[in-house]
Amino acid sequence: MSAKKDHRTRVTKMLIRHTFTDLLRQKPIQSISIKELCDGAGINRGTFYAHYTNIYDLLEKIEAEMLSDFQVALEPLLQAQEGDLTPLKVTTSIFQCLKDNADICTVTLGPYGDKKFAAQLINLGRERCIESYSSLFSGATHKELEFFYAFVSAGCIGLLQKWLDEGMSSSVEEVAEMSENMMMYGIGFLQQKGKRGNPGDCPKNTSSHSS
């Protein structure tokens, strides 16, 4: 009986979440009423209030769940060893977390998204990445690491937006690998596509003349 109740609760919360994020794509949160949310989810108000106090509590709990998942995805960065400079598994885990939370990602990046929440995710990633990279790249200054993270995090947001726009048809592994290679090799990511050699080989500048 308890298992059935737990399953029913999960299904109910999922219905509420999907209806809420659908509405949040169309209008700001202050314009969403509990009545239209309940009507859309096919539940009564009592069911909603059994889980949430109001619309803002619902948003806060959805974001807290994603934040917790994101922290778990980032955790391996702190255990990265010196020889592991391209933690593809960590990147894959992060993009899997983003895919699992595609609904809230779409809303957050949209016109009615919670920009404070987006900043929270970016700041959480920055703390983990800078702490990890400072030990992996001991020659880099803190300022250089801060600027590097600002550059790649903005790029990853653009990558996520593109992935969402295409309906996430590319696999998590493919997007994670592209992201990792872009971070590691920059424009060299494109220059390498014609020649599948050692990914650590830096492509030569084709505009330079031989002496």
C-alpha positions in Angstrom: 0.0 0.0 0.0 2.8 2.4 0.9 4.6 1.6 -2.4 1.3 2.4 -4.3 1.0 5.7 -2.4 4.6 6.6 -3.2 4.0 5.9 -6.8 0.8 7.9 -6.9 2.6 10.8 -5.2 5.4 10.8 -7.8 3.0 10.7 -10.7 1.0 13.6 -9.2 4.1 15.7 -8.7 5.2 15.0 -12.2 1.9 16.0 -13.6 2.0 19.2 -11.6 5.5 20.0 -12.6 4.9 19.4 -16.4 1.7 21.5 -16.3 3.5 24.3 -14.4 6.5 24.4 -16.7 4.2 24.4 -19.7 2.4 27.4 -18.3 5.7 29.1 -17.3 6.8 29.0 -20.9 3.8 31.1 -21.8 3.5 33.6 -19.0 5.3 34.9 -15.9 4.8 33.1 -12.6 2.7 35.8 -11.1 0.1 35.3 -13.8 -0.3 31.6 -13.1 -3.2 30.7 -10.9 -3.5 27.5 -8.8 -6.9 26.9 -10.4 -5.5 26.8 -14.0 -2.6 24.7 -12.9 -4.9 22.2 -11.2 -7.3 22.1 -14.2 -4.3 21.5 -16.5 -2.9 18.7 -14.4 -6.4 17.1 -13.8 -6.2 17.4 -10.0 -8.1 19.2 -7.3 -6.8 22.1 -5.2 -6.6 19.9 -2.1 -4.1 17.6 -3.9 -2.0 20.6 -4.9 -2.0 21.9 -1.3 -1.0 18.5 0.0 2.4 19.0 -1.6 2.9 22.7 -2.0 1.9 25.8 -0.1 1.7 28.0 -3.2 3.0 28.5 -6.8 6.3 30.0 -5.5 6.8 27.0 -3.2 6.4 24.7 -6.2 9.0 26.6 -8.2 11.4 26.6 -5.2 11.1 22.9 -4.7 11.6 22.0 -8.4 14.7 24.2 -8.5 16.0 22.7 -5.3 15.7 19.2 -6.8 17.7 20.2 -9.9 20.3 22.0 -7.8 20.8 18.8 -5.7 21.2 16.8 -8.9 23.6 19.3 -10.3 25.7 19.2 -7.1 25.9 15.4 -7.4 27.0 15.7 -11.1 29.7 18.1 -10.2 31.1 16.2 -7.2 33.6 14.0 -9.2 35.4 17.2 -10.2 36.8 17.5 -6.7 38.2 14.0 -7.0 39.9 14.4 -10.4 43.5 13.3 -10.4 46.3 15.2 -12.0 46.5 12.9 -15.1 42.7 13.3 -15.7 42.6 16.6 -17.5 39.6 15.9 -19.6 36.9 14.5 -17.2 34.5 13.5 -20.0 32.5 11.3 -17.5 31.9 14.4 -15.4 30.8 16.4 -18.4 28.5 13.6 -19.5 27.0 13.4 -16.0 26.3 17.2 -16.1 24.6 17.1 -19.5 22.6 14.1 -18.3 21.4 16.2 -15.4 20.4 19.0 -17.8 18.5 16.6 -20.0 16.7 15.1 -17.0 15.6 18.6 -16.1 15.0 19.8 -19.7 11.6 21.3 -18.7 13.1 23.6 -16.1 16.1 24.4 -18.3 13.8 25.5 -21.1 11.9 27.7 -18.7 15.0 29.1 -17.1 16.5 30.2 -20.4 13.2 31.5 -21.6 11.7 35.0 -21.2 9.9 34.1 -18.0 12.7 32.1 -16.4 14.2 32.6 -12.9 17.5 34.3 -13.7 18.6 34.0 -10.0 18.3 30.2 -10.3 20.4 30.3 -13.5 23.0 32.4 -11.7 23.0 29.8 -8.8 23.8 27.0 -11.1 26.6 28.9 -12.8 28.1 30.0 -9.4 27.9 26.4 -8.1 29.7 25.2 -11.2 32.3 27.9 -10.9 33.2 27.0 -7.3 33.7 23.3 -8.1 35.6 23.9 -11.4 38.0 26.6 -10.1 38.7 24.5 -7.0 39.4 21.4 -9.2 41.3 23.3 -12.0 43.5 25.2 -9.5 45.1 21.9 -8.5 45.1 20.4 -12.0 46.6 23.6 -13.6 48.9 24.9 -10.9 50.5 27.4 -13.2 47.3 29.3 -13.8 46.4 32.3 -11.7 43.0 32.6 -9.9 42.1 35.5 -12.3 42.8 33.3 -15.3 40.7 30.5 -14.0 37.9 32.9 -13.3 38.0 34.3 -16.8 38.3 30.8 -18.3 35.2 29.7 -16.4 33.2 32.8 -17.4 34.1 32.0 -21.1 33.2 28.3 -21.0 30.1 28.6 -18.9 28.6 31.2 -21.3 29.5 28.8 -24.2 27.9 25.9 -22.4 24.7 27.9 -21.9 24.6 28.6 -25.7 25.3 24.9 -26.3 22.4 23.9 -24.0 20.1 26.4 -25.8 21.0 24.9 -29.2 20.5 21.4 -27.8 17.0 22.3 -26.4 16.1 24.0 -29.7 16.8 20.8 -31.7 14.6 18.8 -29.2 17.7 17.2 -27.6 17.9 14.8 -30.5 21.7 14.5 -30.1 22.7 12.1 -27.4 24.0 13.2 -24.0 27.3 11.5 -24.8 27.7 13.3 -28.2 26.9 16.8 -26.7 29.2 16.2 -23.7 32.1 15.1 -26.0 31.6 18.2 -28.2 31.5 20.4 -25.2 34.7 18.9 -23.7 36.6 19.1 -27.0 35.5 22.7 -27.6 36.8 23.6 -24.1 40.1 21.8 -24.5 40.9 22.7 -28.1 38.8 25.7 -29.1 38.9 26.2 -32.9 41.1 23.2 -33.1 37.9 21.1 -32.4 36.8 22.0 -36.0 40.3 21.7 -37.5 40.6 18.2 -36.1 37.4 16.9 -37.8 39.1 16.1 -41.1 41.9 14.1 -39.5 41.3 11.7 -36.7 44.7 11.7 -35.1 45.8 12.1 -31.5 43.3 14.5 -29.9 46.1 16.0 -28.0 47.9 17.1 -31.2 47.5 20.8 -31.7 46.5 21.6 -35.3 49.0 23.6 -37.3 48.2 27.0 -38.6 47.5 26.4 -42.3 48.2 30.1 -43.1 51.9 30.0 -42.1 54.5 29.5 -44.8 57.3 26.9 -44.7 60.8 28.3 -44.6 
